[in-house]
């Protein structure tokens, strides 16, 4: 099966409304969450969470999670009410990675279309110093889009991949009523409690 069967409609698992990732309006059970503003992550043993900060603006741009030997970076974006953006974003990512000299392979995973990518790494002089493997996953929700970047053991170990997919599914997205252009990053905030210091990217 390939992603070509999908249209420009929303890209999401058929059971998204019950199995996640959920919109905050869809949450029925009271569970302990770490609140990062637009993204809430269910607490569980073994999670190490940190914030990614854009150096030029000091804006928090992502939540990164280390779990066992895998990693998951999370970002939530604004989206139209009745249309998805994952198909468009995925196509743009393929072009961008190819322009850098990297490679991508599109496939259908447990969450729908995804990209397996080999991204070039360069040293401080701009010379190629290796490659980084990453799996890009995404789900279109009601007026939002949630993207994950998977690394580590979950790229090759099916059990670890299932654990990361379950973690992605447990995320709750909070999209307020403030009008935002599609694909704008939803605001992230520093939560109360103990979280690793933000990392400048």
Secondary structure, 3 states (H helix, E strand, C coil): CCHHHCCCCCCCCCCHHHHCCEEHHHCCCCCCEEECECEEEECCCCEEEEEEEECCCCEEEEEEEEECCEEEEEEEEECCCCCCCHHHHHHHHHHHHHHCCCEEEEEEECCEEEEEEEEEEECCCCCEEEEEEEEEEEEEECCEEEEEEEEEHHHCCHHHHHHHHHHHHCCEECCCCCCCCCCCECCECCCCCCCCCCEEC
